Amino acid sequence: MSLFNTLAIFCLDLGSVYIKSKEAPAKEVLKDLVEMCRGVQHPIRGLFLRSYLAQVSRDKLPDIGSEYERDAETVMDAVEFVLQNFTEMNKLWVRMQHQGPGRVREKREKERNELRDLVGKNLHVLSQIEGVDLEMYKENVLPRVLEQVVNCKDELAQYYLMDCIIQVFPDEYHLQTLETLLGACPQLQPTVDIKTVLSRLMDRLSNYAVSSADVLPEFLQVEAFAKLSNAIGKVIDAQVDMPIVGAISLYVSLLTFTLRVHPDRLDYVDQVLGACVKKLSSAPKLEDSRATKQVVALLSAPLDKYNDIVTALTLSNYPRVMDHLDDGTNKVMAMVIIQSIMKNSTCISTAEKVEVLFELIKGLIKDLDGAAQDELDEEDFKEEQNSVARLIHMLYNDDSEEMLKIICTVRKHIMTGGPKRLPFTVPPLVFSALRLVRQLQNQDGDVAGEEEPATPKKIFQLLNQTIETLLSVPSPEMALRLYLQCAEAANDCDLEPVAYEFFTQAFMLYEEEIADSKAQVTAIHLIIGTLQRISVFGVENRDTLTHKATGYSARLLKKPDQCRAVYACSHLFWVDDQDGIKDGERVLLCLKRALRIANAAQQMANVARGSSGPVVLFVEILNKYLYFFEKGNTQITASAIQSLIELITSEMQSESTTLDPAANAFFASTKRYIEFQKKKGGAMGEKYDPINV
């Protein structure tokens, strides 16, 4: 250390003792000491010397309540001393960058960064002076500090000192001097990380706002949002080289501030989104992954705040921001939106909102280019489409008119999906429409004197056209199931021609599109089961459909499948809850036909020396005999049941029949049931009495 530095430190200590003696006014001694430090112009030595001055003088400032305060002295003297010391220290700190050769610049910047707290301590001292009230801060302190920050034109100094101002002074002061503080931001060097500075300022202010409801009127009074929005716009315009990610980060911070301080002002939220759209529109296609993440954060903020996608749907600029995302990120954001709806059980209740919503999630609905589609993981694709399917069930309105509009809107959008998407999206739309059909069915007669535009016939016509699109996929099994669901709904609405038309479509699909034998078996059993529940058909239509069903059953590829389908058809001629459908003779014909098929299957099995499966068919038919016997079908007699039991016993004891434990157990269980009915007595016991097991 130089002799002059040693002498200077000694003088500072001496000055400190002299102030304590109170033989001279503190302000005079401090003034002399700060002037004396000008003699040390070496940047690092000067910094440490002035830092020592700030340290030894901190408790000797003529502040309010201080023992060194005199009548002739004011708080302004203390402020002036600290500001002067701060100004000189900042000049020394900035000058450090010019010391030494250019090749050690990186090392110098590291040293400067390590020494920054020496300068910042002055601002901390200023914030601790009791006499620095809001008025003094506004009129003297902040303008002087900002003047020094702007004029130094040094990137490191400007960033650090702006951050220092924000951190050390009270939130209330920032709010009341917002215009002054923000006015300095566009004047900073283009390389200054101003987005971080402004983000921290907005974060502090928003925390201040939510700390107490009493301060919220102040934010409105000073028009904090307008000033912040205007300042951010000026900063972005001034820093023409600012990366797009930096600009979007500023809008994310502004939106976060807005949602915390003014959650009820959707116009503010939309204004922020609009400003972001303007910035994105002036830039090339968004390819920066960091910028993309910021856009996702921007779009996610309203969803997280309001927990209600309906609120976001009212923001006109929301979909415009999404349009700037690439296909992959657009789909990610669409999934975020759907998950928000699912999580909060949000019901979208108007066609207008549904239109906006489906525009937002169009990345999940419309087919991508072939190459992009091929790259999509199959599991991810299924998850996305299942999410869309669940979403369709969240679209509902009690008003039938509006609900029909919603269905038409959804249909318009999902029809743009390709062959892979339609099997996921058409079924939920169909069931949503069927829910409306049943709603209208329950409201019959409620509307008098007016023709209800939303009628079941109109909806069924729409459904017919919608299900037809699955044939181009192709997905005939799904289409057949949906046709049968519609036929059952038409039955509930007492619309015989409509129900018949849907059955006709189902049979055509079965004949022309379903070729796989297993799919045929499933389809014919679905047709039989649905037809059994239909009560709206007249004799002629029902006979036509049952004749077709029994005909298709008998023509299945495998004998066991034929047998089971034919005996299932027996239920079409005997329906308990429909008095007109009790044709015992045709029931018996079906069961006899099933027996003939089972017998043929048994003979084939014997020839092949293999299967014991056909024996199970006999037991299954026996159980059908017992069912109709108990239901009062006079064509099913005890003697016929007895003959069938003897046939099964004979087949099971035959040497050519392979032992089948399952068939044996089934037959034994059936015989125990007959015994139970006999022992129970009563009318049913008498019926079973002639049967010997």
Buried (B, 14 or more C-beta within 10 A) or exposed (E): EEEEBEEBBEBBEEBBEBBEEEEEBBBEBBBEBBEBBEEBEBBBBBBBBBBBBBBBBBEBBBBEEBEBBBEEBBBBBBBBBBBBBBBBBBBBBBBBBEEEEEEEEEEBBEBBEEBBEBBBBBBBBBBEBEBBEEEBBBEBBBBBBBEBBBBBEBBBBBBBBBBBBBBBBBBEBBBBBBEBBBBBBBBBBEEBBBBBBBBBBBBBBBEBBEEEEEBBEBBEEBEBBEBBBBBBBBBBEBBEEBBBBBBBBBBBBBBBBBBBBBBEBBEBBBBBBBBBBEBBEEBEEBEBEEBBBBBBBBBBBBBEBBEBBBBBBEBEBBBBBBEBBBEBBBBBBBBBBBEBBBEBEBEBBBBBBBBBBBBBBBBBBBEBEEEEEEEBEEEEBEEBBEBBBEBBBBBBBEEBEBBBBBBEBBBEBBBEBEEBBBBBBBBBBBBBBBBBBEBBBEEEEEEEEEEBEBBBEBBBEBBBEBBEBBBEBEBBBBBBBBBBBBBBBBBBBEBBEBBBBBBBBBBBBBEEBBEEEEBBBBBBBBBBBBBBBBBBBEEEBBEBBBEBBBEBBBEBEBBBBBBBBBBBBBBBBBBEEEEEBBBBEBBBBBBBBBBEBBBBBBEEBBEEEEBBBBBBBBBBBBBBBBBBBEEEBEBBBBEBBBEBBEBBBEBBEEEEBBEBEEBBEBBEEBBEBBEEBBEEEEEEEEBBEEBEB
